[in-house]
């Protein structure tokens, strides 16, 4: 991912406020989760999609529900999801990510895998 528009591009102070909606934060976190090898998909939850967002005191907490690919080491994949989601979301939103809770809700067999043909 290449970030554009860093704060170093600003030459004069500007009054006003910037608000980033929870939906935007959730979308960023979801894309970051799906970038990780071994993630098959986000798992939609009623009313929350695959990512739940809570913002308090300028800190973000994210609950991410995923499906992993069969044959992956689930704990390892989940740790990489936590790290990637925290890094990308924090950089893009410009806020501290306090926690990324990963819930593995499903395991899926990749197409072409021997178990899928059985």
N, CA, C and O atoms as a Tinker XYZ file with bonds, in Angstrom:
   472  protein
     1  N      0.841000   -1.168000    0.000000    73     2
     2  CA     0.000000    0.000000    0.000000    64     1     3
     3  C      0.890000    1.237000    0.000000    63     2     4     5
     4  O      1.850000    1.307000    0.768000    81     3
     5  N      0.589000    2.192000   -0.836000    73     3     6
     6  CA     1.313000    3.456000   -0.893000    64     5     7
     7  C      0.403000    4.554000   -0.380000    63     6     8     9
     8  O     -0.676000    4.786000   -0.925000    81     7
     9  N      0.845000    5.233000    0.676000    73     7    10
    10  CA     0.051000    6.325000    1.233000    64     9    11
    11  C      0.374000    7.615000    0.512000    63    10    12    13
    12  O      1.531000    7.896000    0.203000    81    11
    13  N     -0.655000    8.395000    0.248000    73    11    14
    14  CA    -0.484000    9.685000   -0.395000    64    13    15
    15  C     -1.080000   10.748000    0.502000    63    14    16    17
    16  O     -1.934000   10.448000    1.336000    81    15
    17  N     -0.642000   11.985000    0.343000    73    15    18
    18  CA    -1.216000   13.084000    1.105000    64    17    19
    19  C     -0.764000   13.104000    2.546000    63    18    20    21
    20  O     -1.577000   13.328000    3.443000    81    19
    21  N      0.523000   12.874000    2.793000    73    19    22
    22  CA     1.017000   12.891000    4.170000    64    21    23
    23  C      0.928000   14.294000    4.744000    63    22    24    25
    24  O      0.844000   15.274000    4.004000    81    23
    25  N      0.947000   14.385000    6.073000    73    23    26
    26  CA     0.808000   15.679000    6.732000    64    25    27
    27  C      1.949000   16.626000    6.375000    63    26    28    29
    28  O      1.820000   17.836000    6.561000    81    27
    29  N      3.060000   16.104000    5.869000    73    27    30
    30  CA     4.163000   16.948000    5.438000    64    29    31
    31  C      3.826000   17.790000    4.220000    63    30    32    33
    32  O      4.556000   18.728000    3.900000    81    31
    33  N      2.724000   17.470000    3.525000    73    31    34
    34  CA     2.305000   18.229000    2.353000    64    33    35
    35  C      1.596000   19.531000    2.719000    63    34    36    37
    36  O      1.398000   20.387000    1.856000    81    35
    37  N      1.215000   19.691000    3.972000    73    35    38
    38  CA     0.468000   20.869000    4.406000    64    37    39
    39  C      1.451000   21.985000    4.741000    63    38    40    41
    40  O      2.382000   21.791000    5.524000    81    39
    41  N      1.236000   23.159000    4.140000    73    39    42
    42  CA     2.170000   24.262000    4.357000    64    41    43
    43  C      1.626000   25.333000    5.285000    63    42    44    45
    44  O      2.410000   26.082000    5.869000    81    43
    45  N      0.312000   25.434000    5.443000    73    43    46
    46  CA    -0.266000   26.462000    6.306000    64    45    47
    47  C     -1.333000   25.832000    7.197000    63    46    48    49
    48  O     -2.061000   24.940000    6.763000    81    47
    49  N     -1.427000   26.302000    8.457000    73    47    50
    50  CA    -2.462000   25.758000    9.342000    64    49    51
    51  C     -3.859000   26.104000    8.828000    63    50    52    53
    52  O     -4.090000   27.187000    8.292000    81    51
    53  N     -4.771000   25.175000    9.002000    73    51    54
    54  CA    -6.141000   25.340000    8.534000    64    53    55
    55  C     -7.084000   25.024000    9.690000    63    54    56    57
    56  O     -6.902000   24.032000   10.397000    81    55
    57  N     -8.092000   25.872000    9.875000    73    55    58
    58  CA    -9.099000   25.629000   10.904000    64    57    59
    59  C    -10.093000   24.595000   10.403000    63    58    60    61
    60  O    -10.289000   24.446000    9.197000    81    59
    61  N    -10.715000   23.888000   11.324000    73    59    62
    62  CA   -11.756000   22.940000   10.955000    64    61    63
    63  C    -11.533000   21.584000   11.583000    63    62    64    65
    64  O    -10.603000   21.378000   12.362000    81    63
    65  N    -12.393000   20.683000   11.229000    73    63    66
    66  CA   -12.379000   19.348000   11.822000    64    65    67
    67  C    -12.454000   18.317000   10.702000    63    66    68    69
    68  O    -13.079000   18.547000    9.667000    81    67
    69  N    -11.814000   17.190000   10.925000    73    67    70
    70  CA   -11.878000   16.067000    9.992000    64    69    71
    71  C    -12.541000   14.902000   10.720000    63    70    72    73
    72  O    -12.121000   14.523000   11.813000    81    71
    73  N    -13.567000   14.345000   10.111000    73    71    74
    74  CA   -14.264000   13.201000   10.690000    64    73    75
    75  C    -14.176000   12.035000    9.720000    63    74    76    77
    76  O    -14.443000   12.187000    8.528000    81    75
    77  N    -13.802000   10.876000   10.233000    73    75    78
    78  CA   -13.771000    9.654000    9.429000    64    77    79
    79  C    -14.860000    8.740000    9.986000    63    78    80    81
    80  O    -14.805000    8.342000   11.149000    81    79
    81  N    -15.841000    8.409000    9.161000    73    79    82
    82  CA   -16.968000    7.598000    9.604000    64    81    83
    83  C    -16.575000    6.172000    9.953000    63    82    84    85
    84  O    -15.613000    5.625000    9.415000    81    83
    85  N    -17.338000    5.582000   10.864000    73    83    86
    86  CA   -17.100000    4.192000   11.250000    64    85    87
    87  C    -17.153000    3.255000   10.048000    63    86    88    89
    88  O    -16.415000    2.271000    9.991000    81    87
    89  N    -18.026000    3.560000    9.086000    73    87    90
    90  CA   -18.134000    2.714000    7.900000    64    89    91
    91  C    -16.841000    2.733000    7.092000    63    90    92    93
    92  O    -16.425000    1.711000    6.546000    81    91
    93  N    -16.217000    3.887000    7.023000    73    91    94
    94  CA   -14.948000    4.022000    6.294000    64    93    95
    95  C    -13.851000    3.257000    7.027000    63    94    96    97
    96  O    -13.071000    2.535000    6.407000    81    95
    97  N    -13.795000    3.418000    8.339000    73    95    98
    98  CA   -12.797000    2.698000    9.142000    64    97    99
    99  C    -12.991000    1.191000    8.972000    63    98   100   101
   100  O    -12.022000    0.452000    8.801000    81    99
   101  N    -14.237000    0.743000    9.019000    73    99   102
   102  CA   -14.528000   -0.678000    8.848000    64   101   103
   103  C    -14.140000   -1.195000    7.477000    63   102   104   105
   104  O    -13.642000   -2.314000    7.348000    81   103
   105  N    -14.366000   -0.390000    6.458000    73   103   106
   106  CA   -14.005000   -0.792000    5.093000    64   105   107
   107  C    -12.488000   -0.926000    4.966000    63   106   108   109
   108  O    -11.998000   -1.888000    4.375000    81   107
   109  N    -11.748000    0.030000    5.515000    73   107   110
   110  CA   -10.280000   -0.028000    5.483000    64   109   111
   111  C     -9.797000   -1.290000    6.194000    63   110   112   113
   112  O     -8.954000   -2.017000    5.669000    81   111
   113  N    -10.329000   -1.548000    7.384000    73   111   114
   114  CA    -9.926000   -2.725000    8.162000    64   113   115
   115  C    -10.259000   -4.012000    7.415000    63   114   116   117
   116  O     -9.474000   -4.960000    7.428000    81   115
   117  N    -11.415000   -4.051000    6.767000    73   115   118
   118  CA   -11.806000   -5.236000    6.012000    64   117   119
   119  C    -10.887000   -5.511000    4.835000    63   118   120   121
   120  O    -10.520000   -6.658000    4.581000    81   119
   121  N    -10.519000   -4.469000    4.125000    73   119   122
   122  CA    -9.590000   -4.630000    2.998000    64   121   123
   123  C     -8.241000   -5.119000    3.508000    63   122   124   125
   124  O     -7.631000   -6.006000    2.910000    81   123
   125  N     -7.774000   -4.542000    4.612000    73   123   126
   126  CA    -6.486000   -4.952000    5.189000    64   125   127
   127  C     -6.524000   -6.408000    5.637000    63   126   128   129
   128  O     -5.533000   -7.123000    5.489000    81   127
   129  N     -7.651000   -6.858000    6.182000    73   127   130
   130  CA    -7.772000   -8.259000    6.606000    64   129   131
   131  C     -7.718000   -9.191000    5.402000    63   130   132   133
   132  O     -7.052000  -10.225000    5.444000    81   131
   133  N     -8.415000   -8.830000    4.334000    73   131   134
   134  CA    -8.454000   -9.687000    3.139000    64   133   135
   135  C     -7.117000   -9.724000    2.399000    63   134   136   137
   136  O     -6.895000  -10.621000    1.586000    81   135
   137  N     -6.224000   -8.767000    2.663000    73   135   138
   138  CA    -4.891000   -8.781000    2.040000    64   137   139
   139  C     -4.029000   -9.925000    2.559000    63   138   140   141
   140  O     -3.054000  -10.307000    1.912000    81   139
   141  N     -4.372000  -10.471000    3.708000    73   139   142
   142  CA    -3.539000  -11.476000    4.373000    64   141   143
   143  C     -3.738000  -12.844000    3.724000    63   142   144   145
   144  O     -4.868000  -13.289000    3.523000    81   143
   145  N     -2.629000  -13.502000    3.399000    73   143   146
   146  CA    -2.692000  -14.854000    2.859000    64   145   147
   147  C     -3.338000  -15.803000    3.856000    63   146   148   149
   148  O     -3.035000  -15.761000    5.048000    81   147
   149  N     -4.222000  -16.653000    3.369000    73   147   150
   150  CA    -4.910000  -17.598000    4.241000    64   149   151
   151  C     -6.300000  -17.147000    4.643000    63   150   152   153
   152  O     -7.064000  -17.922000    5.219000    81   151
   153  N     -6.635000  -15.891000    4.343000    73   151   154
   154  CA    -7.987000  -15.398000    4.618000    64   153   155
   155  C     -8.833000  -15.639000    3.376000    63   154   156   157
   156  O     -8.494000  -15.191000    2.281000    81   155
   157  N     -9.928000  -16.346000    3.558000    73   155   158
   158  CA   -10.833000  -16.640000    2.455000    64   157   159
   159  C    -11.824000  -15.506000    2.243000    63   158   160   161
   160  O    -12.120000  -15.136000    1.107000    81   159
   161  N    -12.344000  -14.946000    3.359000    73   159   162
   162  CA   -13.352000  -13.889000    3.259000    64   161   163
   163  C    -13.615000  -13.293000    4.631000    63   162   164   165
   164  O    -13.238000  -13.861000    5.656000    81   163
   165  N    -14.268000  -12.137000    4.631000    73   163   166
   166  CA   -14.855000  -11.619000    5.859000    64   165   167
   167  C    -16.173000  -12.349000    6.050000    63   166   168   169
   168  O    -16.828000  -12.715000    5.074000    81   167
   169  N    -16.565000  -12.562000    7.288000    73   167   170
   170  CA   -17.830000  -13.220000    7.587000    64   169   171
   171  C    -18.795000  -12.164000    8.093000    63   170   172   173
   172  O    -18.567000  -11.529000    9.123000    81   171
   173  N    -19.875000  -11.989000    7.349000    73   171   174
   174  CA   -20.881000  -10.984000    7.700000    64   173   175
   175  C    -21.613000  -11.403000    8.969000    63   174   176   177
   176  O    -21.981000  -12.565000    9.140000    81   175
   177  N    -21.817000  -10.427000    9.858000    73   175   178
   178  CA   -22.623000  -10.640000   11.058000    64   177   179
   179  C    -23.819000   -9.712000   10.968000    63   178   180   181
   180  O    -23.706000   -8.615000   10.421000    81   179
   181  N    -24.958000  -10.125000   11.491000    73   179   182
   182  CA   -26.152000   -9.272000   11.403000    64   181   183
   183  C    -25.898000   -7.863000   11.942000    63   182   184   185
   184  O    -25.502000   -7.686000   13.094000    81   183
   185  N    -26.132000   -6.868000   11.089000    73   183   186
   186  CA   -26.004000   -5.474000   11.497000    64   185   187
   187  C    -24.591000   -4.950000   11.600000    63   186   188   189
   188  O    -24.405000   -3.774000   11.915000    81   187
   189  N    -23.576000   -5.779000   11.347000    73   187   190
   190  CA   -22.205000   -5.311000   11.536000    64   189   191
   191  C    -21.297000   -5.591000   10.356000    63   190   192   193
   192  O    -20.179000   -5.076000   10.322000    81   191
   193  N    -21.724000   -6.378000    9.397000    73   191   194
   194  CA   -20.811000   -6.761000    8.338000    64   193   195
   195  C    -19.711000   -7.625000    8.916000    63   194   196   197
   196  O    -19.926000   -8.303000    9.920000    81   195
   197  N    -18.551000   -7.615000    8.310000    73   195   198
   198  CA   -17.441000   -8.423000    8.801000    64   197   199
   199  C    -16.557000   -7.713000    9.798000    63   198   200   201
   200  O    -15.682000   -8.334000   10.400000    81   199
   201  N    -16.771000   -6.398000    9.988000    73   199   202
   202  CA   -15.939000   -5.614000   10.906000    64   201   203
   203  C    -16.834000   -4.739000   11.774000    63   202   204   205
   204  O    -17.698000   -4.021000   11.271000    81   203
   205  N    -16.618000   -4.808000   13.066000    73   203   206
   206  CA   -17.291000   -3.925000   14.015000    64   205   207
   207  C    -16.282000   -2.885000   14.481000    63   206   208   209
   208  O    -15.142000   -3.228000   14.795000    81   207
   209  N    -16.687000   -1.616000   14.531000    73   207   210
   210  CA   -15.793000   -0.501000   14.859000    64   209   211
   211  C    -16.294000    0.204000   16.109000    63   210   212   213
   212  O    -17.483000    0.495000   16.238000    81   211
   213  N    -15.370000    0.476000   17.031000    73   211   214
   214  CA   -15.680000    1.310000   18.196000    64   213   215
   215  C    -14.573000    2.348000   18.321000    63   214   216   217
   216  O    -13.390000    2.008000   18.317000    81   215
   217  N    -14.962000    3.611000   18.432000    73   215   218
   218  CA   -13.997000    4.699000   18.585000    64   217   219
   219  C    -14.287000    5.397000   19.909000    63   218   220   221
   220  O    -15.410000    5.830000   20.165000    81   219
   221  N    -13.256000    5.500000   20.744000    73   219   222
   222  CA   -13.387000    6.193000   22.027000    64   221   223
   223  C    -12.047000    6.816000   22.383000    63   222   224   225
   224  O    -11.005000    6.171000   22.267000    81   223
   225  N    -12.075000    8.062000   22.815000    73   223   226
   226  CA   -10.855000    8.764000   23.239000    64   225   227
   227  C     -9.761000    8.728000   22.181000    63   226   228   229
   228  O     -8.591000    8.506000   22.492000    81   227
   229  N    -10.150000    8.947000   20.927000    73   227   230
   230  CA    -9.193000    8.974000   19.810000    64   229   231
   231  C     -8.469000    7.642000   19.607000    63   230   232   233
   232  O     -7.369000    7.615000   19.056000    81   231
   233  N     -9.078000    6.538000   20.048000    73   231   234
   234  CA    -8.533000    5.203000   19.827000    64   233   235
   235  C     -9.597000    4.321000   19.179000    63   234   236   237
   236  O    -10.791000    4.461000   19.442000    81   235
   237  N     -9.135000    3.417000   18.333000    73   235   238
   238  CA   -10.034000    2.537000   17.590000    64   237   239
   239  C     -9.898000    1.111000   18.116000    63   238   240   241
   240  O     -8.790000    0.618000   18.331000    81   239
   241  N    -11.036000    0.458000   18.319000    73   239   242
   242  CA   -11.074000   -0.975000   18.603000    64   241   243
   243  C    -11.868000   -1.631000   17.479000    63   242   244   245
   244  O    -12.954000   -1.174000   17.124000    81   243
   245  N    -11.314000   -2.705000   16.925000    73   243   246
   246  CA   -11.929000   -3.386000   15.785000    64   245   247
   247  C    -12.182000   -4.852000   16.113000    63   246   248   249
   248  O    -11.317000   -5.532000   16.666000    81   247
   249  N    -13.369000   -5.331000   15.770000    73   247   250
   250  CA   -13.704000   -6.751000   15.853000    64   249   251
   251  C    -13.869000   -7.241000   14.420000    63   250   252   253
   252  O    -14.767000   -6.800000   13.704000    81   251
   253  N    -13.000000   -8.152000   14.009000    73   251   254
   254  CA   -12.968000   -8.627000   12.625000    64   253   255
   255  C    -13.351000  -10.108000   12.601000    63   254   256   257
   256  O    -12.727000  -10.922000   13.282000    81   255
   257  N    -14.372000  -10.455000   11.822000    73   255   258
   258  CA   -14.821000  -11.846000   11.680000    64   257   259
   259  C    -14.386000  -12.361000   10.310000    63   258   260   261
   260  O    -14.703000  -11.762000    9.282000    81   259
   261  N    -13.655000  -13.483000   10.309000    73   259   262
   262  CA   -13.082000  -13.982000    9.062000    64   261   263
   263  C    -13.345000  -15.471000    8.870000    63   262   264   265
   264  O    -13.675000  -16.194000    9.809000    81   263
   265  N    -13.189000  -15.899000    7.629000    73   263   266
   266  CA   -13.116000  -17.313000    7.262000    64   265   267
   267  C    -11.695000  -17.549000    6.766000    63   266   268   269
   268  O    -11.167000  -16.766000    5.976000    81   267
   269  N    -11.081000  -18.630000    7.234000    73   267   270
   270  CA    -9.722000  -18.960000    6.807000    64   269   271
   271  C     -9.763000  -20.097000    5.799000    63   270   272   273
   272  O    -10.737000  -20.846000    5.721000    81   271
   273  N     -8.692000  -20.209000    5.034000    73   271   274
   274  CA    -8.577000  -21.303000    4.074000    64   273   275
   275  C     -8.148000  -22.573000    4.798000    63   274   276   277
   276  O     -7.311000  -22.535000    5.700000    81   275
   277  N     -8.727000  -23.691000    4.393000    73   275   278
   278  CA    -8.352000  -24.997000    4.923000    64   277   279
   279  C     -6.857000  -25.218000    4.692000    63   278   280   281
   280  O     -6.337000  -24.923000    3.617000    81   279
   281  N     -6.178000  -25.737000    5.706000    73   279   282
   282  CA    -4.754000  -26.025000    5.590000    64   281   283
   283  C     -3.857000  -24.942000    6.156000    63   282   284   285
   284  O     -2.639000  -25.114000    6.201000    81   283
   285  N     -4.437000  -23.824000    6.593000    73   283   286
   286  CA    -3.624000  -22.759000    7.181000    64   285   287
   287  C     -3.485000  -22.981000    8.687000    63   286   288   289
   288  O     -4.285000  -23.691000    9.295000    81   287
   289  N     -2.472000  -22.373000    9.271000    73   287   290
   290  CA    -2.299000  -22.382000   10.724000    64   289   291
   291  C     -3.090000  -21.184000   11.248000    63   290   292   293
   292  O     -2.654000  -20.039000   11.129000    81   291
   293  N     -4.248000  -21.461000   11.824000    73   291   294
   294  CA    -5.216000  -20.414000   12.154000    64   293   295
   295  C     -4.632000  -19.350000   13.072000    63   294   296   297
   296  O     -4.814000  -18.159000   12.820000    81   295
   297  N     -3.938000  -19.749000   14.123000    73   295   298
   298  CA    -3.375000  -18.762000   15.056000    64   297   299
   299  C     -2.392000  -17.827000   14.348000    63   298   300   301
   300  O     -2.389000  -16.620000   14.593000    81   299
   301  N     -1.567000  -18.388000   13.477000    73   299   302
   302  CA    -0.591000  -17.566000   12.748000    64   301   303
   303  C     -1.286000  -16.582000   11.805000    63   302   304   305
   304  O     -0.922000  -15.407000   11.747000    81   303
   305  N     -2.282000  -17.066000   11.074000    73   303   306
   306  CA    -3.014000  -16.193000   10.152000    64   305   307
   307  C     -3.708000  -15.078000   10.929000    63   306   308   309
   308  O     -3.673000  -13.919000   10.516000    81   307
   309  N     -4.336000  -15.421000   12.047000    73   307   310
   310  CA    -5.046000  -14.417000   12.856000    64   309   311
   311  C     -4.095000  -13.348000   13.387000    63   310   312   313
   312  O     -4.455000  -12.171000   13.424000    81   311
   313  N     -2.900000  -13.733000   13.793000    73   311   314
   314  CA    -1.911000  -12.754000   14.285000    64   313   315
   315  C     -1.481000  -11.804000   13.169000    63   314   316   317
   316  O     -1.305000  -10.608000   13.404000    81   315
   317  N     -1.313000  -12.332000   11.955000    73   315   318
   318  CA    -0.945000  -11.479000   10.820000    64   317   319
   319  C     -2.099000  -10.533000   10.486000    63   318   320   321
   320  O     -1.869000   -9.371000   10.151000    81   319
   321  N     -3.338000  -11.024000   10.576000    73   319   322
   322  CA    -4.502000  -10.157000   10.368000    64   321   323
   323  C     -4.486000   -9.023000   11.388000    63   322   324   325
   324  O     -4.669000   -7.862000   11.023000    81   323
   325  N     -4.269000   -9.345000   12.662000    73   323   326
   326  CA    -4.223000   -8.304000   13.694000    64   325   327
   327  C     -3.185000   -7.238000   13.354000    63   326   328   329
   328  O     -3.471000   -6.042000   13.408000    81   327
   329  N     -1.989000   -7.679000   13.005000    73   327   330
   330  CA    -0.904000   -6.738000   12.725000    64   329   331
   331  C     -1.199000   -5.888000   11.493000    63   330   332   333
   332  O     -1.004000   -4.673000   11.522000    81   331
   333  N     -1.668000   -6.512000   10.410000    73   331   334
   334  CA    -1.914000   -5.766000    9.176000    64   333   335
   335  C     -3.074000   -4.792000    9.330000    63   334   336   337
   336  O     -2.994000   -3.651000    8.874000    81   335
   337  N     -4.148000   -5.235000    9.969000    73   335   338
   338  CA    -5.306000   -4.365000   10.179000    64   337   339
   339  C     -4.918000   -3.169000   11.051000    63   338   340   341
   340  O     -5.289000   -2.037000   10.742000    81   339
   341  N     -4.185000   -3.406000   12.123000    73   339   342
   342  CA    -3.771000   -2.306000   13.008000    64   341   343
   343  C     -2.869000   -1.321000   12.273000    63   342   344   345
   344  O     -3.044000   -0.108000   12.392000    81   343
   345  N     -1.905000   -1.838000   11.513000    73   343   346
   346  CA    -0.948000   -0.977000   10.813000    64   345   347
   347  C     -1.638000   -0.127000    9.749000    63   346   348   349
   348  O     -1.494000    1.096000    9.732000    81   347
   349  N     -2.382000   -0.775000    8.869000    73   347   350
   350  CA    -3.005000   -0.064000    7.754000    64   349   351
   351  C     -4.070000    0.911000    8.254000    63   350   352   353
   352  O     -4.104000    2.064000    7.823000    81   351
   353  N     -4.929000    0.462000    9.149000    73   351   354
   354  CA    -5.994000    1.332000    9.659000    64   353   355
   355  C     -5.410000    2.524000   10.399000    63   354   356   357
   356  O     -5.846000    3.656000   10.192000    81   355
   357  N     -4.434000    2.283000   11.254000    73   355   358
   358  CA    -3.810000    3.378000   11.994000    64   357   359
   359  C     -3.159000    4.401000   11.086000    63   358   360   361
   360  O     -3.303000    5.605000   11.298000    81   359
   361  N     -2.441000    3.930000   10.072000    73   359   362
   362  CA    -1.781000    4.848000    9.137000    64   361   363
   363  C     -2.783000    5.643000    8.315000    63   362   364   365
   364  O     -2.640000    6.856000    8.162000    81   363
   365  N     -3.791000    4.971000    7.789000    73   363   366
   366  CA    -4.736000    5.661000    6.913000    64   365   367
   367  C     -5.647000    6.621000    7.663000    63   366   368   369
   368  O     -5.962000    7.699000    7.160000    81   367
   369  N     -6.072000    6.237000    8.862000    73   367   370
   370  CA    -7.010000    7.069000    9.617000    64   369   371
   371  C     -6.280000    8.104000   10.470000    63   370   372   373
   372  O     -6.843000    9.150000   10.794000    81   371
   373  N     -5.037000    7.817000   10.833000    73   371   374
   374  CA    -4.278000    8.751000   11.657000    64   373   375
   375  C     -4.665000    8.708000   13.122000    63   374   376   377
   376  O     -4.519000    9.696000   13.843000    81   375
   377  N     -5.163000    7.550000   13.561000    73   375   378
   378  CA    -5.524000    7.361000   14.961000    64   377   379
   379  C     -4.869000    6.082000   15.467000    63   378   380   381
   380  O     -4.513000    5.200000   14.684000    81   379
   381  N     -4.715000    5.993000   16.785000    73   379   382
   382  CA    -4.144000    4.792000   17.390000    64   381   383
   383  C     -5.180000    3.670000   17.371000    63   382   384   385
   384  O     -6.339000    3.882000   17.726000    81   383
   385  N     -4.757000    2.482000   16.956000    73   383   386
   386  CA    -5.609000    1.299000   17.019000    64   385   387
   387  C     -5.269000    0.581000   18.322000    63   386   388   389
   388  O     -4.185000    0.017000   18.469000    81   387
   389  N     -6.212000    0.609000   19.267000    73   387   390
   390  CA    -5.982000    0.039000   20.597000    64   389   391
   391  C     -6.047000   -1.483000   20.581000    63   390   392   393
   392  O     -5.288000   -2.143000   21.290000    81   391
   393  N     -6.958000   -2.050000   19.768000    73   391   394
   394  CA    -7.112000   -3.509000   19.738000    64   393   395
   395  C     -7.734000   -3.949000   18.424000    63   394   396   397
   396  O     -8.579000   -3.265000   17.846000    81   395
   397  N     -7.285000   -5.115000   17.971000    73   395   398
   398  CA    -7.912000   -5.790000   16.831000    64   397   399
   399  C     -8.240000   -7.202000   17.309000    63   398   400   401
   400  O     -7.348000   -8.027000   17.507000    81   399
   401  N     -9.519000   -7.464000   17.489000    73   399   402
   402  CA    -9.989000   -8.779000   17.922000    64   401   403
   403  C    -10.412000   -9.560000   16.684000    63   402   404   405
   404  O    -11.294000   -9.131000   15.940000    81   403
   405  N     -9.777000  -10.708000   16.470000    73   403   406
   406  CA   -10.070000  -11.522000   15.290000    64   405   407
   407  C    -10.866000  -12.749000   15.724000    63   406   408   409
   408  O    -10.451000  -13.495000   16.611000    81   407
   409  N    -12.005000  -12.941000   15.089000    73   407   410
   410  CA   -12.854000  -14.100000   15.348000    64   409   411
   411  C    -12.909000  -14.942000   14.079000    63   410   412   413
   412  O    -13.409000  -14.493000   13.047000    81   411
   413  N    -12.394000  -16.164000   14.161000    73   411   414
   414  CA   -12.426000  -17.066000   13.012000    64   413   415
   415  C    -13.757000  -17.809000   13.064000    63   414   416   417
   416  O    -13.991000  -18.629000   13.952000    81   415
   417  N    -14.621000  -17.512000   12.105000    73   415   418
   418  CA   -15.995000  -18.015000   12.101000    64   417   419
   419  C    -16.222000  -19.185000   11.150000    63   418   420   421
   420  O    -17.246000  -19.863000   11.231000    81   419
   421  N    -15.258000  -19.427000   10.236000    73   419   422
   422  CA   -15.474000  -20.476000    9.238000    64   421   423
   423  C    -14.132000  -20.896000    8.657000    63   422   424   425
   424  O    -13.158000  -20.145000    8.706000    81   423
   425  N    -14.094000  -22.100000    8.110000    73   423   426
   426  CA   -12.945000  -22.576000    7.344000    64   425   427
   427  C    -13.489000  -23.000000    5.985000    63   426   428   429
   428  O    -14.521000  -23.665000    5.899000    81   427
   429  N    -12.791000  -22.612000    4.932000    73   427   430
   430  CA   -13.265000  -22.889000    3.574000    64   429   431
   431  C    -12.165000  -23.569000    2.772000    63   430   432   433
   432  O    -10.979000  -23.281000    2.936000    81   431
   433  N    -12.584000  -24.465000    1.915000    73   431   434
   434  CA   -11.647000  -25.196000    1.066000    64   433   435
   435  C    -11.452000  -24.401000   -0.213000    63   434   436   437
   436  O    -12.424000  -24.095000   -0.903000    81   435
   437  N    -10.195000  -24.057000   -0.546000    73   435   438
   438  CA    -9.953000  -23.325000   -1.794000    64   437   439
   439  C    -10.357000  -24.170000   -3.002000    63   438   440   441
   440  O    -10.196000  -25.390000   -2.988000    81   439
   441  N    -10.876000  -23.528000   -4.036000    73   439   442
   442  CA   -11.229000  -24.266000   -5.255000    64   441   443
   443  C     -9.967000  -24.896000   -5.830000    63   442   444   445
   444  O     -8.893000  -24.295000   -5.805000    81   443
   445  N    -10.105000  -26.090000   -6.338000    73   443   446
   446  CA    -8.960000  -26.803000   -6.884000    64   445   447
   447  C     -8.236000  -27.656000   -5.858000    63   446   448   449
   448  O     -7.372000  -28.451000   -6.226000    81   447
   449  N     -8.566000  -27.511000   -4.586000    73   447   450
   450  CA    -7.946000  -28.298000   -3.519000    64   449   451
   451  C     -8.511000  -29.715000   -3.566000    63   450   452   453
   452  O     -9.676000  -29.900000   -3.918000    81   451
   453  N     -7.712000  -30.708000   -3.221000    73   451   454
   454  CA    -8.143000  -32.108000   -3.277000    64   453   455
   455  C     -9.399000  -32.344000   -2.447000    63   454   456   457
   456  O    -10.259000  -33.125000   -2.856000    81   455
   457  N     -9.528000  -31.695000   -1.301000    73   455   458
   458  CA   -10.707000  -31.883000   -0.446000    64   457   459
   459  C    -11.966000  -31.341000   -1.113000    63   458   460   461
   460  O    -13.065000  -31.821000   -0.836000    81   459
   461  N    -11.824000  -30.354000   -1.983000    73   459   462
   462  CA   -12.981000  -29.787000   -2.680000    64   461   463
   463  C    -13.503000  -30.744000   -3.746000    63   462   464   465
   464  O    -14.687000  -30.714000   -4.081000    81   463
   465  N    -12.630000  -31.590000   -4.280000    73   463   466
   466  CA   -13.023000  -32.534000   -5.334000    64   465   467
   467  C    -13.576000  -33.837000   -4.768000    63   466   468   469
   468  O    -14.193000  -34.617000   -5.494000    81   467
   469  N    -13.358000  -34.079000   -3.474000    73   467   470
   470  CA   -13.774000  -35.357000   -2.863000    64   469   471
   471  C    -15.268000  -35.455000   -2.715000    63   470   472
   472  O    -15.775000  -36.462000   -2.221000    81   471
